[in-house]
Amino acid sequence: MSSRITELEDRYFASVYQKMPVALVKGKGALLWDADGKEYIDCMGGYGVAIVGHCNDVVVEAVKHQSERLLTCHGSFYNDVRAELLEKLVNIAPKGLNKVFLANSGTEAVECAIKLARKHTGKKKIVAMTGSFHGKTMGALSATWNEKYRGPFEPLIPRVEFCPFGNLEKAFELIDGETATVIVEPIQGESGIHLPPDGFLQGLREICDKRNVDLIFDEIQSGFARTGRMWASEHWNVVPDIMCVAKGMAGGVPMGAVLARGDVMAVFKAGDHSSTFGGNPLACAAASATIDYIIENHIVERAASLGSAFKLGLEAVKQRRAIIREVRGLGLMLGIESRFDVKDILFGGFDKGVSLLYSGRNIIRLLPPLVITEEQLRKVTTVIEELFIADASRRMSLQQKP
């Protein structure tokens, strides 16, 4: 069965993904099964999408119910489940972010946020961060740091400058009277789970306030309880003017959103920005159910507690294995930086029944569902240590060969 699946995808699917050697057909909670029935503990989480677990019962029931009522409802009409979701989003949002645009993905949310900031401020320049990742459409790509993503598609949108992440002095220099917006991930995900130094986000907020610049937080990967707070920015008590969210927002159903202060969003007039599928009832029902599940099951606290224990276990592995340079992150958004390439570790994980994620050449990124159990995390920790032991042994063997 798996060979048939891989044959068809390889034949017809655009070759734009780094494919893993697994054909997934089923998921439940923090577990996945492939076409041959093999079970995996999922620490990739669909790049952070499976926040409340695969096929969460509450989300599945909401989708089933809504699928029998109404699947599509353009934003030019009012809709009951959309209205309910909007209220729930604003209730959990950082204080003051009380207007919402609903999209279908994170990159769409970023595109909207950039347009919004430019119109609100009347300025054009964008300051983004080194190491940033905001998406791959032309606007979002323009604010994404990695040259391998940007290079083939230049020229991108003009007036984008990059500030070293964490360097407040350089930020003060770059954020000037021509700057419309500063866009930043409170915790950088794609580049390897990098936390800002103390005072950096607060400093950006102060500079933006002084120079009438809109501050955008990209919480697409770090939001919805991932880091042990509802929003990663809460760890530093900083509120942006505009916030982008997506990934786990609708429990696996594609969805994104932009939340902004009312006075900022008010500059958008009818026709300035829209989406045929944005805010469709099916996605809204799924998102509403996801928010309910997070709140009612204390998932924020769960992510903080499990993440702390998981990180301690991984740091203990680091103490025993010199091949590991650093363990970092908050909640269940963690990274393990190796001294060497992690490709063999990543693929070895599948052999041992654990799905891992990478960030560049030498970093294992861990974004498991927040419903993962302590027992499952202990097994993952054991497997990760075994993989690093095997990798070190393999490298030593290669060095000893004549």
N, C-alpha and C positions, 0 to 999 in steps of 0.2 A: 504493500500500500504506500509506504513512504517513498519508494523509488518512483512510483507513478506521480505522486504529488510533486516531487522535486523535478522530474522530467518536464511536467507541464509548466511549472513556474519558470524553469530555466529557458524553456522554449518561447514563452509568450510575455513574461513580466520584464519590464524595463530593468536593465542591470544597474540600478542606482543604490542598492543596499549591500552592505557587507553581510552575506548570508551565513547563518549558523547551520551546522550539519544536523538539524533537527526539523521534523515536520510536525508541528503542534496541532492537535485536534480537540483538546479538551482542557478545561481549567476549573479549579474550585479552590477558593481561599488562596493560600500561598503555594498551591500545587498545580503542576502542569503535567499532561500526559501527551506522549507523541503517538504517531500513527501505528507504532508497533507495541503500544501499551506501556512503555517505560515511563516511570514517574520521576519528576524533577521538583526540587524546591526552588521556587522562583525568586531570585534576588535581582532580577533585571526589571521585572514589573512592567514590561512594555515601555521601557524608558521612563518609568515612574507613573504610568497611567493607572495601574491596578491598585490604587490606594486602599480601597475597601475590599480588595480581594477579587479574584476571578469569579464571575457569575455570582456575585453577592445576591443572596435571596431577596433582600429588600429592593435592590435595583432591578433585578429580573422581574419581580412581581409588578413594579411600577411600569416597566417597559411593556410587559404583557397587557396590563390594563389599558395603557394609553394607546397601544397599537390597535385596539378594538374600538377606540373612540375617534381619534383624529391623528393622522400622521404628519400633516403639513399645514401650516397656517402662517402666511407671509406677515411680516411685521407691520404691514399697512392695516391689518385687522387686530383687534384685541383678542386675547386668549387667556383662559383661566389658569392653565398650568404655567404659562409664562409669567403671569402676574404673581403667582405664588412663589416662583423661583426668584424673581427680582426682589421681592420682600425679604426672602431668606438670605440672599446674597448680601444685601445692604446691612442686614442685622448682624452678620458675622464679619463684615468688612472693617478695615481700620477706620477710626472715627473721621467722619467728614466725607468719605467716599460714598456718596449717596445717589449717584447716577450710573447707569450700566448700559453698555452696548454688548449684545450677544453675537458671538461669531462661531466658527466651526473648528478652530484650531489656535494654537499658540502663536504661530507666525501671523495669522490673520489679526490677532489681537495686537501684536506689535505694529503691524501696518496701520491699524486704526489709531493707535496711541501716538505714533509719529505725526500723522496728519493732524490729529487733535491738538497736539502741542504746538505745531507750526501755526495753525490757525489762531489758537488762543493767544499766543505771544506776538504774532505778526513777524516773527523772526525765522531764520532758516537753518542756522548752524546746529549740528547735533554733536554732542560729546558722548562717546561710548567708552568702554573699558577694554584694555588689553585682556585677552583671555575670554572675552565675552562670546556668548552664542545666543542669538535672538531669532534664528530662523533662516530660511533659504529663499524666500521670495525677495524681489529686488530691494524693497525698502528695508526689510528685516536683515537681509544679507549685508546691506551697506553698513549696518551697525554691528555686524558680526566680525570678530577679530581675525580668525584663521585664514591665512592666505590661500590654503588649498580649496576653501569654499568660495572665496572671493575672486581669485585670479582669473579663472576662465570666463567670467561674466562681466568684467569691467568694460566700459566705465559704469559704475554704479551711481546712486544719487549723490550729488555733490554736497560739499560743506559738512562732511563727517570727519571728526578728529578723535583720536584715541588717547585716553589718559591711562597711565599705568595703574592697574587696580590696586587700591590701597594708598596711593600717593596723593595726599591732600594738597601738598604744595604745588604739584603739577596741575591738579584740578583747579586750584585757585587761578593759575596762569591761563588755562585753556577756557574756562567758563567766563565769557566776556559779554559785552553789550550786544553782540550779534547772535548769542546762543539762544536757541528756542528751548532746547531740552537737554537734560542729562539722562541717559538710560543706563541702568545698572541692575545686575542680579544681586540681591542681598547676599546670596551664597552662589558662587559660580559652579555650575554643574558640569557642563560639557568639557571644560578644561581641566577637571580633576578634583572637584569639591574643595574650592578655596574660600575660606571665610575672610571677611574684611577685618583689618586691624581695628582695635577699639578706637572709636572716635571718627572713623572714616565716613560712615553713613550720616552720622550727626553733622559732620563737617560739610558734606555735600548739601545737606538740607539747609544749613546756614548760608552757604554761598548762593544757592538757588534763590533763597528768600531775598537776599540783598540785591541780586541782579535780575530779579523778575524772570526767572527761568523755571520751567516746569520740570519737576523731578519725576521720572518714570521708574517704578520698580517692576522688574520682570520676575514675577513669582510663579512662572509657568511650571517649573520643576519643583520649587521649594514650598509652594503653597499647599493649603488644605491639609494641615496637620503633619506634613512630611517631616519637619524638623523638631517636632515636640512643642510647637506653637502653631496656632492656626495659620499664621503668616510668619515667614522667617524674619521679616523686618521687626517683628515684635521683640526679638531678642535684643534689639538695640533701641527700642522705643522711638522709632522714626516712622513718620507717616508720609507717603509720597503724595503728589498731586494726582497722579495717574498710576494705576496698577494693572498689569496684564496677568491673567490666569488662564489655565487650560489643563492639559494632561488628565489628572485624576478627577477633574471637576464633575464629570457625569458617569463615574464608575466604569469607564471603558467605552462609552458612547462618545463619538467625536464632538467636542465642544470647547469653546474658548470664550473669554469675556474681557472687556475693559471696564474697570471701575474708576470713576473720577469724581472730583468735587463738582458740585452742581454748577458753580460759576464757570468752571472749565468746560464741562460738557455742553453748556448752554450756547457755546459759539457754533456748534454744529446745527445747521438748519436742514430742513427737509431736502433730501437728495445729496447732501454732502458726503454721506457714507451709508452704505446699506449692504445687505446680504440676503440672497434669496432663501437660503436655508438657515440663516442665523436665528436662533431662538425658536426652532421648530418644536412642536409639542412633545415629540418623542424624546429628544435630548433634554428638554426642560424637565420632563417627568423623571428621567434618570438622574439629573443633577440635583433635583429637589430631594429625591430619595437618598442620594449620596450624602448630602448635607445633614439630613435627618439622622442617618446612620452614624456619621462622625460624632455628632453631638450626643445622641442618646446612648452611644456605647463608649463614650469618653476616649475617643481615639487619639485626641491630642495628648492626653496624659499617658496613654498606652505607648504612643510613639516615643515619648520622652523617656519613659522607664525602660522599655525594651532596647531603645537605641543606646542608652547609657550602658546597660549590661553588655550588649553586643560589642560596643566599642572597647570596653574594658577587656573582654575576651580577645579581641583582635590585637589590642596593645600588648597583651601577655604573649601572643604569638610573635609579635614583633621583637619582644625581648629575647625570645629563643631563636629567632631566625634573622640573621644579619642581612639576608637578601631583601628584607622589608625596610624601607627608608622611613616611612611615616604612615600613621593612621590618623585621619582627620574627618571632621564633619560634625553635624548635630542631628539628634534624633535618629531616624532611619534614612538619612542621607549621608552616606559615609564613603570615604575613598581610602584605598590602600595603595600607597606609592611604592613600587618595586625599584630596585637598582637596575633591573633589566627589563627587556621586552616581556609582556605578559600574555602573548598570544597562546603559548602552549598551556599556560595556566587556565586561560579562558576556555579553550577547547577541552582541556582535561576535566574541567568541571562537569561538562555534559556526560563524560564517561562515568563520573561518580554521582550523577543524579542531582547536580546543582547548576542552575542557570545563572551565570555571572555577566556583568556588563563591563565594558572598558571605557576609558577616557584617554585617548591618545595611545601611545606605544607602551607606556609603563605604569598605568594606573588602573586598578580594578575599582569600578564604581558599584556601589550597593544601594539599590532602590527597591527593597522588597515591599510587598503589600503590608500595610500597617496592621493587618490581622494575623500576621505570621506569629507562630507560637515560640515560647522560650525553647522548647525542645528542638524545634526546627532550626532556630538560630544557633543552638549549641552544635547541631550536626553540621551546619554550614561552616562554623568556626573550625571544627575538626577537619572537614574536607579542605578548607583553604590552607590550613597548615600542611596537610598531606601533599597538596599540590605544590606548595613552595619548597617542601623537602625534596620532592621528585624533580622539580625544576633545578634546584641547586645541585643535586646529584648528577643530572644530565649535563649541566654545564661543566662540572668538574671532570666528568668522563670525557667530554669533548676536548678539554684542555690537556688531558693526559695522553690523548692519542698522538702517535708520532707523525 
